[in-house]
Amino acid sequence: NDSSGTAVKAPRIRSKNLVSVIFCEATAIYGVILAIILLNKVASPKDKTYEFSPEWDWATFYYAGYAVFFSGCSVGFTNIASGISVGIAGSACALADAQDDSLFVNIFC
């Protein structure tokens, strides 16, 4: 990471590097919230038999399983993309602030 090396030459930006980390933590909260919501949707079956009746609706249960799986995947992939983007932007902001200290407030406003 370029911004950690920059903190050696410009120690005043050490705390400003944490801004991008805080933004990444905020996006991670969305993944935790979705995991809690999806976990509450899963319940044990009411009829605990080991044989399925001929009227068993397989399509609905396949749909539900794939919906839960891919909603988790979509939030995970968006968090990865968001984390990379925020990391790159935060590093660029910290490096720009290391060169000119009047930029930090202007970048975030």
N, CA, C and O atoms as CSV, one atom per row, in Angstrom:
chain,resi,resn,atom,element,x,y,z
A,1,ASN,N,N,0.844,-1.179,0.000
A,1,ASN,CA,C,0.000,0.000,0.000
A,1,ASN,C,C,0.881,1.231,0.000
A,1,ASN,O,O,1.756,1.362,0.857
A,2,ASP,N,N,0.674,2.120,-0.925
A,2,ASP,CA,C,1.490,3.323,-1.044
A,2,ASP,C,C,1.262,4.291,0.095
A,2,ASP,O,O,2.184,4.999,0.501
A,3,SER,N,N,0.037,4.335,0.621
A,3,SER,CA,C,-0.269,5.330,1.629
A,3,SER,C,C,0.400,5.027,2.964
A,3,SER,O,O,0.652,5.953,3.736
A,4,SER,N,N,0.699,3.758,3.266
A,4,SER,CA,C,1.394,3.465,4.521
A,4,SER,C,C,2.838,3.922,4.460
A,4,SER,O,O,3.397,4.361,5.465
A,5,GLY,N,N,3.450,3.820,3.280
A,5,GLY,CA,C,4.805,4.344,3.129
A,5,GLY,C,C,4.847,5.860,3.149
A,5,GLY,O,O,5.834,6.460,3.572
A,6,THR,N,N,3.773,6.469,2.689
A,6,THR,CA,C,3.701,7.928,2.686
A,6,THR,C,C,3.613,8.470,4.099
A,6,THR,O,O,4.081,9.577,4.362
A,7,ALA,N,N,3.023,7.713,5.015
A,7,ALA,CA,C,2.890,8.163,6.401
A,7,ALA,C,C,4.243,8.318,7.071
A,7,ALA,O,O,4.347,9.009,8.084
A,8,VAL,N,N,5.283,7.694,6.533
A,8,VAL,CA,C,6.625,7.856,7.098
A,8,VAL,C,C,7.152,9.252,6.774
A,8,VAL,O,O,7.741,9.916,7.627
A,9,LYS,N,N,6.934,9.691,5.535
A,9,LYS,CA,C,7.420,11.020,5.145
A,9,LYS,C,C,6.490,12.135,5.612
A,9,LYS,O,O,6.945,13.246,5.886
A,10,ALA,N,N,5.193,11.849,5.704
A,10,ALA,CA,C,4.217,12.853,6.145
A,10,ALA,C,C,3.371,12.241,7.262
A,10,ALA,O,O,2.275,11.746,6.997
A,11,PRO,N,N,3.859,12.266,8.503
A,11,PRO,CA,C,3.145,11.585,9.605
A,11,PRO,C,C,1.752,12.139,9.875
A,11,PRO,O,O,0.940,11.463,10.508
A,12,ARG,N,N,1.455,13.350,9.413
A,12,ARG,CA,C,0.148,13.939,9.695
A,12,ARG,C,C,-0.986,13.215,8.978
A,12,ARG,O,O,-2.143,13.387,9.361
A,13,ILE,N,N,-0.702,12.410,7.951
A,13,ILE,CA,C,-1.769,11.723,7.229
A,13,ILE,C,C,-2.050,10.329,7.775
A,13,ILE,O,O,-2.883,9.606,7.227
A,14,ARG,N,N,-1.375,9.951,8.833
A,14,ARG,CA,C,-1.560,8.601,9.387
A,14,ARG,C,C,-3.010,8.361,9.786
A,14,ARG,O,O,-3.561,7.302,9.483
A,15,SER,N,N,-3.638,9.315,10.453
A,15,SER,CA,C,-5.041,9.132,10.859
A,15,SER,C,C,-5.987,9.314,9.686
A,15,SER,O,O,-7.083,8.752,9.689
A,16,LYS,N,N,-5.593,10.078,8.690
A,16,LYS,CA,C,-6.458,10.295,7.532
A,16,LYS,C,C,-6.541,9.039,6.652
A,16,LYS,O,O,-7.484,8.891,5.874
A,17,ASN,N,N,-5.582,8.157,6.770
A,17,ASN,CA,C,-5.638,6.898,6.026
A,17,ASN,C,C,-6.769,6.005,6.518
A,17,ASN,O,O,-7.220,5.119,5.791
A,18,LEU,N,N,-7.229,6.226,7.739
A,18,LEU,CA,C,-8.277,5.384,8.312
A,18,LEU,C,C,-9.654,5.686,7.729
A,18,LEU,O,O,-10.581,4.898,7.916
A,19,VAL,N,N,-9.808,6.801,7.032
A,19,VAL,CA,C,-11.108,7.150,6.467
A,19,VAL,C,C,-11.569,6.085,5.483
A,19,VAL,O,O,-12.729,5.675,5.524
A,20,SER,N,N,-10.690,5.630,4.605
A,20,SER,CA,C,-11.087,4.600,3.638
A,20,SER,C,C,-11.374,3.276,4.329
A,20,SER,O,O,-12.239,2.526,3.874
A,21,VAL,N,N,-10.680,2.971,5.402
A,21,VAL,CA,C,-10.948,1.737,6.148
A,21,VAL,C,C,-12.333,1.790,6.787
A,21,VAL,O,O,-13.048,0.788,6.813
A,22,ILE,N,N,-12.706,2.949,7.298
A,22,ILE,CA,C,-14.028,3.102,7.912
A,22,ILE,C,C,-15.123,2.947,6.863
A,22,ILE,O,O,-16.159,2.342,7.139
A,23,PHE,N,N,-14.908,3.485,5.662
A,23,PHE,CA,C,-15.890,3.318,4.589
A,23,PHE,C,C,-16.041,1.842,4.221
A,23,PHE,O,O,-17.157,1.382,3.978
A,24,CYS,N,N,-14.952,1.105,4.178
A,24,CYS,CA,C,-15.032,-0.329,3.864
A,24,CYS,C,C,-15.782,-1.083,4.957
A,24,CYS,O,O,-16.533,-2.012,4.659
A,25,GLU,N,N,-15.592,-0.701,6.201
A,25,GLU,CA,C,-16.316,-1.347,7.295
A,25,GLU,C,C,-17.813,-1.074,7.186
A,25,GLU,O,O,-18.629,-1.933,7.522
A,26,ALA,N,N,-18.174,0.113,6.719
A,26,ALA,CA,C,-19.594,0.447,6.571
A,26,ALA,C,C,-20.246,-0.441,5.517
A,26,ALA,O,O,-21.392,-0.854,5.694
A,27,THR,N,N,-19.552,-0.743,4.436
A,27,THR,CA,C,-20.140,-1.616,3.421
A,27,THR,C,C,-20.200,-3.060,3.905
A,27,THR,O,O,-21.066,-3.818,3.470
A,28,ALA,N,N,-19.307,-3.446,4.787
A,28,ALA,CA,C,-19.338,-4.811,5.324
A,28,ALA,C,C,-20.563,-5.028,6.208
A,28,ALA,O,O,-21.041,-6.154,6.347
A,29,ILE,N,N,-21.068,-3.958,6.801
A,29,ILE,CA,C,-22.264,-4.063,7.637
A,29,ILE,C,C,-23.454,-4.563,6.810
A,29,ILE,O,O,-24.296,-5.303,7.317
A,30,TYR,N,N,-23.521,-4.156,5.530
A,30,TYR,CA,C,-24.623,-4.608,4.676
A,30,TYR,C,C,-24.598,-6.126,4.517
A,30,TYR,O,O,-25.653,-6.759,4.504
A,31,GLY,N,N,-23.437,-6.706,4.399
A,31,GLY,CA,C,-23.327,-8.155,4.301
A,31,GLY,C,C,-23.789,-8.846,5.568
A,31,GLY,O,O,-24.441,-9.888,5.507
A,32,VAL,N,N,-23.457,-8.276,6.713
A,32,VAL,CA,C,-23.886,-8.859,7.989
A,32,VAL,C,C,-25.401,-8.765,8.127
A,32,VAL,O,O,-26.048,-9.707,8.585
A,33,ILE,N,N,-25.966,-7.620,7.729
A,33,ILE,CA,C,-27.422,-7.456,7.818
A,33,ILE,C,C,-28.127,-8.462,6.917
A,33,ILE,O,O,-29.108,-9.080,7.331
A,34,LEU,N,N,-27.636,-8.634,5.684
A,34,LEU,CA,C,-28.264,-9.600,4.779
A,34,LEU,C,C,-28.140,-11.015,5.321
A,34,LEU,O,O,-29.078,-11.804,5.203
A,35,ALA,N,N,-27.008,-11.347,5.909
A,35,ALA,CA,C,-26.836,-12.690,6.480
A,35,ALA,C,C,-27.833,-12.936,7.606
A,35,ALA,O,O,-28.373,-14.035,7.726
A,36,ILE,N,N,-28.079,-11.933,8.423
A,36,ILE,CA,C,-29.050,-12.085,9.516
A,36,ILE,C,C,-30.459,-12.250,8.952
A,36,ILE,O,O,-31.232,-13.079,9.431
A,37,ILE,N,N,-30.791,-11.452,7.926
A,37,ILE,CA,C,-32.124,-11.554,7.319
A,37,ILE,C,C,-32.320,-12.931,6.691
A,37,ILE,O,O,-33.361,-13.558,6.888
A,38,LEU,N,N,-31.332,-13.405,5.938
A,38,LEU,CA,C,-31.462,-14.708,5.281
A,38,LEU,C,C,-31.476,-15.856,6.289
A,38,LEU,O,O,-32.150,-16.864,6.079
A,39,LEU,N,N,-30.737,-15.699,7.373
A,39,LEU,CA,C,-30.724,-16.745,8.399
A,39,LEU,C,C,-32.089,-16.875,9.067
A,39,LEU,O,O,-32.499,-17.971,9.448
A,40,ASN,N,N,-32.787,-15.756,9.207
A,40,ASN,CA,C,-34.119,-15.805,9.807
A,40,ASN,C,C,-35.159,-16.390,8.857
A,40,ASN,O,O,-36.231,-16.799,9.304
A,41,LYS,N,N,-34.871,-16.438,7.565
A,41,LYS,CA,C,-35.795,-17.019,6.599
A,41,LYS,C,C,-35.734,-18.549,6.600
A,41,LYS,O,O,-36.687,-19.203,6.177
A,42,VAL,N,N,-34.636,-19.116,7.064
A,42,VAL,CA,C,-34.467,-20.568,7.077
A,42,VAL,C,C,-35.066,-21.128,8.369
A,42,VAL,O,O,-34.761,-20.654,9.464
A,43,ALA,N,N,-35.905,-22.119,8.228
A,43,ALA,CA,C,-36.542,-22.741,9.397
A,43,ALA,C,C,-36.554,-24.253,9.218
A,43,ALA,O,O,-36.450,-24.754,8.098
A,44,SER,N,N,-36.681,-24.976,10.324
A,44,SER,CA,C,-36.775,-26.429,10.211
A,44,SER,C,C,-38.165,-26.817,9.708
A,44,SER,O,O,-39.149,-26.128,9.978
A,45,PRO,N,N,-38.230,-27.915,8.982
A,45,PRO,CA,C,-39.528,-28.314,8.420
A,45,PRO,C,C,-40.516,-28.711,9.508
A,45,PRO,O,O,-40.134,-29.223,10.560
A,46,LYS,N,N,-41.796,-28.465,9.233
A,46,LYS,CA,C,-42.833,-28.824,10.201
A,46,LYS,C,C,-43.067,-30.330,10.212
A,46,LYS,O,O,-43.246,-30.934,11.270
A,47,ASP,N,N,-43.063,-30.926,9.030
A,47,ASP,CA,C,-43.260,-32.364,8.908
A,47,ASP,C,C,-41.883,-33.015,8.744
A,47,ASP,O,O,-41.262,-32.896,7.688
A,48,LYS,N,N,-41.413,-33.693,9.775
A,48,LYS,CA,C,-40.059,-34.233,9.764
A,48,LYS,C,C,-40.024,-35.688,9.316
A,48,LYS,O,O,-39.456,-36.543,9.995
A,49,THR,N,N,-40.628,-35.957,8.183
A,49,THR,CA,C,-40.566,-37.306,7.623
A,49,THR,C,C,-39.405,-37.367,6.633
A,49,THR,O,O,-38.936,-36.343,6.137
A,50,TYR,N,N,-38.956,-38.581,6.360
A,50,TYR,CA,C,-37.826,-38.759,5.461
A,50,TYR,C,C,-38.261,-39.124,4.045
A,50,TYR,O,O,-37.424,-39.336,3.167
A,51,GLU,N,N,-39.549,-39.194,3.830
A,51,GLU,CA,C,-40.066,-39.486,2.499
A,51,GLU,C,C,-40.884,-38.302,2.024
A,51,GLU,O,O,-41.694,-37.750,2.768
A,52,PHE,N,N,-40.663,-37.920,0.783
A,52,PHE,CA,C,-41.398,-36.803,0.223
A,52,PHE,C,C,-42.669,-37.306,-0.441
A,52,PHE,O,O,-42.675,-38.357,-1.081
A,53,SER,N,N,-43.728,-36.558,-0.285
A,53,SER,CA,C,-44.985,-36.938,-0.919
A,53,SER,C,C,-44.909,-36.657,-2.420
A,53,SER,O,O,-44.082,-35.853,-2.851
A,54,PRO,N,N,-45.744,-37.295,-3.209
A,54,PRO,CA,C,-45.711,-37.047,-4.660
A,54,PRO,C,C,-46.097,-35.616,-5.025
A,54,PRO,O,O,-45.761,-35.149,-6.113
A,55,GLU,N,N,-46.791,-34.920,-4.143
A,55,GLU,CA,C,-47.181,-33.536,-4.412
A,55,GLU,C,C,-46.100,-32.533,-4.013
A,55,GLU,O,O,-46.345,-31.327,-4.043
A,56,TRP,N,N,-44.936,-32.998,-3.647
A,56,TRP,CA,C,-43.853,-32.122,-3.183
A,56,TRP,C,C,-43.485,-31.125,-4.276
A,56,TRP,O,O,-43.247,-31.509,-5.421
A,57,ASP,N,N,-43.441,-29.863,-3.923
A,57,ASP,CA,C,-43.176,-28.794,-4.886
A,57,ASP,C,C,-41.671,-28.526,-4.953
A,57,ASP,O,O,-41.155,-27.649,-4.261
A,58,TRP,N,N,-40.982,-29.288,-5.790
A,58,TRP,CA,C,-39.529,-29.161,-5.898
A,58,TRP,C,C,-39.114,-27.816,-6.466
A,58,TRP,O,O,-38.108,-27.250,-6.038
A,59,ALA,N,N,-39.864,-27.298,-7.415
A,59,ALA,CA,C,-39.480,-26.051,-8.084
A,59,ALA,C,C,-39.409,-24.886,-7.103
A,59,ALA,O,O,-38.504,-24.056,-7.191
A,60,THR,N,N,-40.344,-24.819,-6.181
A,60,THR,CA,C,-40.339,-23.727,-5.202
A,60,THR,C,C,-39.128,-23.817,-4.284
A,60,THR,O,O,-38.513,-22.798,-3.968
A,61,PHE,N,N,-38.784,-25.009,-3.860
A,61,PHE,CA,C,-37.661,-25.161,-2.950
A,61,PHE,C,C,-36.314,-24.955,-3.647
A,61,PHE,O,O,-35.376,-24.425,-3.051
A,62,TYR,N,N,-36.225,-25.375,-4.904
A,62,TYR,CA,C,-35.022,-25.061,-5.676
A,62,TYR,C,C,-34.881,-23.555,-5.866
A,62,TYR,O,O,-33.796,-22.995,-5.710
A,63,TYR,N,N,-35.985,-22.916,-6.201
A,63,TYR,CA,C,-35.970,-21.461,-6.383
A,63,TYR,C,C,-35.538,-20.760,-5.093
A,63,TYR,O,O,-34.709,-19.850,-5.129
A,64,ALA,N,N,-36.094,-21.179,-3.965
A,64,ALA,CA,C,-35.758,-20.556,-2.682
A,64,ALA,C,C,-34.277,-20.753,-2.349
A,64,ALA,O,O,-33.613,-19.824,-1.888
A,65,GLY,N,N,-33.768,-21.950,-2.580
A,65,GLY,CA,C,-32.359,-22.213,-2.290
A,65,GLY,C,C,-31.421,-21.393,-3.153
A,65,GLY,O,O,-30.458,-20.812,-2.654
A,66,TYR,N,N,-31.703,-21.345,-4.453
A,66,TYR,CA,C,-30.857,-20.551,-5.347
A,66,TYR,C,C,-31.006,-19.059,-5.077
A,66,TYR,O,O,-30.039,-18.310,-5.220
A,67,ALA,N,N,-32.200,-18.613,-4.690
A,67,ALA,CA,C,-32.403,-17.191,-4.388
A,67,ALA,C,C,-31.576,-16.770,-3.174
A,67,ALA,O,O,-30.956,-15.707,-3.178
A,68,VAL,N,N,-31.571,-17.597,-2.149
A,68,VAL,CA,C,-30.786,-17.279,-0.954
A,68,VAL,C,C,-29.295,-17.309,-1.280
A,68,VAL,O,O,-28.551,-16.424,-0.857
A,69,PHE,N,N,-28.856,-18.316,-2.026
A,69,PHE,CA,C,-27.435,-18.430,-2.362
A,69,PHE,C,C,-26.948,-17.249,-3.194
A,69,PHE,O,O,-25.922,-16.646,-2.882
A,70,PHE,N,N,-27.685,-16.920,-4.253
A,70,PHE,CA,C,-27.218,-15.862,-5.143
A,70,PHE,C,C,-27.427,-14.466,-4.572
A,70,PHE,O,O,-26.726,-13.537,-4.973
A,71,SER,N,N,-28.360,-14.290,-3.657
A,71,SER,CA,C,-28.448,-12.985,-3.000
A,71,SER,C,C,-27.233,-12.777,-2.096
A,71,SER,O,O,-26.711,-11.666,-2.006
A,72,GLY,N,N,-26.790,-13.822,-1.436
A,72,GLY,CA,C,-25.554,-13.718,-0.654
A,72,GLY,C,C,-24.341,-13.472,-1.526
A,72,GLY,O,O,-23.462,-12.684,-1.175
A,73,CYS,N,N,-24.293,-14.159,-2.683
A,73,CYS,CA,C,-23.182,-13.946,-3.616
A,73,CYS,C,C,-23.172,-12.528,-4.168
A,73,CYS,O,O,-22.110,-11.919,-4.297
A,74,SER,N,N,-24.346,-12.000,-4.494
A,74,SER,CA,C,-24.385,-10.650,-5.061
A,74,SER,C,C,-23.927,-9.607,-4.050
A,74,SER,O,O,-23.210,-8.673,-4.410
A,75,VAL,N,N,-24.330,-9.751,-2.794
A,75,VAL,CA,C,-23.864,-8.812,-1.774
A,75,VAL,C,C,-22.362,-8.984,-1.541
A,75,VAL,O,O,-21.647,-7.999,-1.355
A,76,GLY,N,N,-21.891,-10.210,-1.550
A,76,GLY,CA,C,-20.456,-10.443,-1.352
A,76,GLY,C,C,-19.608,-9.858,-2.469
A,76,GLY,O,O,-18.587,-9.220,-2.212
A,77,PHE,N,N,-20.034,-10.077,-3.716
A,77,PHE,CA,C,-19.268,-9.542,-4.849
A,77,PHE,C,C,-19.309,-8.019,-4.889
A,77,PHE,O,O,-18.320,-7.373,-5.237
A,78,THR,N,N,-20.465,-7.446,-4.530
A,78,THR,CA,C,-20.521,-5.972,-4.503
A,78,THR,C,C,-19.659,-5.425,-3.386
A,78,THR,O,O,-19.050,-4.368,-3.545
A,79,ASN,N,N,-19.592,-6.111,-2.266
A,79,ASN,CA,C,-18.710,-5.648,-1.189
A,79,ASN,C,C,-17.244,-5.751,-1.589
A,79,ASN,O,O,-16.440,-4.901,-1.205
A,80,ILE,N,N,-16.885,-6.775,-2.352
A,80,ILE,CA,C,-15.507,-6.879,-2.835
A,80,ILE,C,C,-15.183,-5.717,-3.767
A,80,ILE,O,O,-14.147,-5.068,-3.626
A,81,ALA,N,N,-16.077,-5.461,-4.719
A,81,ALA,CA,C,-15.858,-4.351,-5.661
A,81,ALA,C,C,-15.838,-3.013,-4.935
A,81,ALA,O,O,-15.019,-2.147,-5.245
A,82,SER,N,N,-16.726,-2.845,-3.982
A,82,SER,CA,C,-16.770,-1.597,-3.218
A,82,SER,C,C,-15.508,-1.433,-2.374
A,82,SER,O,O,-14.956,-0.335,-2.291
A,83,GLY,N,N,-15.057,-2.497,-1.760
A,83,GLY,CA,C,-13.846,-2.415,-0.944
A,83,GLY,C,C,-12.624,-2.063,-1.760
A,83,GLY,O,O,-11.789,-1.265,-1.333
A,84,ILE,N,N,-12.518,-2.661,-2.941
A,84,ILE,CA,C,-11.378,-2.336,-3.806
A,84,ILE,C,C,-11.455,-0.883,-4.265
A,84,ILE,O,O,-10.448,-0.174,-4.264
A,85,SER,N,N,-12.651,-0.441,-4.658
A,85,SER,CA,C,-12.818,0.935,-5.132
A,85,SER,C,C,-12.530,1.953,-4.035
A,85,SER,O,O,-11.837,2.945,-4.261
A,86,VAL,N,N,-13.066,1.698,-2.853
A,86,VAL,CA,C,-12.835,2.627,-1.739
A,86,VAL,C,C,-11.364,2.610,-1.336
A,86,VAL,O,O,-10.812,3.649,-0.971
A,87,GLY,N,N,-10.732,1.457,-1.396
A,87,GLY,CA,C,-9.302,1.388,-1.066
A,87,GLY,C,C,-8.447,2.181,-2.033
A,87,GLY,O,O,-7.528,2.890,-1.623
A,88,ILE,N,N,-8.749,2.060,-3.313
A,88,ILE,CA,C,-7.988,2.807,-4.319
A,88,ILE,C,C,-8.227,4.309,-4.159
A,88,ILE,O,O,-7.288,5.103,-4.197
A,89,ALA,N,N,-9.503,4.691,-3.979
A,89,ALA,CA,C,-9.814,6.116,-3.811
A,89,ALA,C,C,-9.219,6.670,-2.525
A,89,ALA,O,O,-8.702,7.787,-2.514
A,90,GLY,N,N,-9.284,5.906,-1.443
A,90,GLY,CA,C,-8.715,6.362,-0.172
A,90,GLY,C,C,-7.211,6.503,-0.239
A,90,GLY,O,O,-6.646,7.440,0.326
A,91,SER,N,N,-6.553,5.579,-0.927
A,91,SER,CA,C,-5.104,5.677,-1.098
A,91,SER,C,C,-4.739,6.892,-1.931
A,91,SER,O,O,-3.769,7.588,-1.630
A,92,ALA,N,N,-5.519,7.150,-2.986
A,92,ALA,CA,C,-5.252,8.328,-3.817
A,92,ALA,C,C,-5.469,9.612,-3.036
A,92,ALA,O,O,-4.702,10.564,-3.183
A,93,CYS,N,N,-6.506,9.650,-2.206
A,93,CYS,CA,C,-6.754,10.847,-1.386
A,93,CYS,C,C,-5.633,11.073,-0.376
A,93,CYS,O,O,-5.199,12.205,-0.159
A,94,ALA,N,N,-5.170,9.989,0.236
A,94,ALA,CA,C,-4.091,10.126,1.221
A,94,ALA,C,C,-2.795,10.575,0.554
A,94,ALA,O,O,-2.065,11.399,1.104
A,95,LEU,N,N,-2.509,10.036,-0.624
A,95,LEU,CA,C,-1.300,10.453,-1.333
A,95,LEU,C,C,-1.391,11.904,-1.795
A,95,LEU,O,O,-0.406,12.642,-1.752
A,96,ALA,N,N,-2.586,12.307,-2.237
A,96,ALA,CA,C,-2.762,13.709,-2.643
A,96,ALA,C,C,-2.631,14.626,-1.445
A,96,ALA,O,O,-2.061,15.712,-1.556
A,97,ASP,N,N,-3.148,14.209,-0.303
A,97,ASP,CA,C,-3.035,15.030,0.905
A,97,ASP,C,C,-1.598,15.102,1.397
A,97,ASP,O,O,-1.190,16.108,1.978
A,98,ALA,N,N,-0.834,14.052,1.172
A,98,ALA,CA,C,0.575,14.080,1.580
A,98,ALA,C,C,1.344,15.124,0.783
A,98,ALA,O,O,2.298,15.718,1.284
A,99,GLN,N,N,0.926,15.346,-0.460
A,99,GLN,CA,C,1.610,16.348,-1.280
A,99,GLN,C,C,1.130,17.759,-0.977
A,99,GLN,O,O,1.929,18.695,-0.977
A,100,ASP,N,N,-0.170,17.926,-0.718
A,100,ASP,CA,C,-0.733,19.246,-0.455
A,100,ASP,C,C,-1.784,19.097,0.635
A,100,ASP,O,O,-2.831,18.493,0.407
A,101,ASP,N,N,-1.512,19.646,1.820
A,101,ASP,CA,C,-2.393,19.443,2.967
A,101,ASP,C,C,-3.718,20.189,2.867
A,101,ASP,O,O,-4.604,19.941,3.684
A,102,SER,N,N,-3.888,21.068,1.929
A,102,SER,CA,C,-5.165,21.780,1.793
A,102,SER,C,C,-6.186,20.963,0.996
A,102,SER,O,O,-7.334,21.390,0.876
A,103,LEU,N,N,-5.811,19.816,0.454
A,103,LEU,CA,C,-6.704,19.030,-0.397
A,103,LEU,C,C,-7.656,18.131,0.367
A,103,LEU,O,O,-8.716,17.794,-0.161
A,104,PHE,N,N,-7.330,17.731,1.575
A,104,PHE,CA,C,-8.083,16.667,2.241
A,104,PHE,C,C,-9.546,17.023,2.412
A,104,PHE,O,O,-10.410,16.210,2.084
A,105,VAL,N,N,-9.852,18.195,2.909
A,105,VAL,CA,C,-11.234,18.589,3.122
A,105,VAL,C,C,-11.927,18.803,1.786
A,105,VAL,O,O,-13.108,18.480,1.660
A,106,ASN,N,N,-11.241,19.333,0.788
A,106,ASN,CA,C,-11.832,19.578,-0.524
A,106,ASN,C,C,-12.175,18.285,-1.242
A,106,ASN,O,O,-13.136,18.253,-2.011
A,107,ILE,N,N,-11.433,17.235,-1.019
A,107,ILE,CA,C,-11.685,15.959,-1.685
A,107,ILE,C,C,-12.987,15.334,-1.193
A,107,ILE,O,O,-13.744,14.779,-1.989
A,108,PHE,N,N,-13.254,15.418,0.103
A,108,PHE,CA,C,-14.430,14.770,0.682
A,108,PHE,C,C,-15.664,15.645,0.679
A,108,PHE,O,O,-16.740,15.156,1.021
A,109,CYS,N,N,-15.570,16.897,0.316
A,109,CYS,CA,C,-16.757,17.784,0.306
A,109,CYS,C,C,-17.339,17.925,-1.065
A,109,CYS,O,O,-18.331,18.631,-1.244
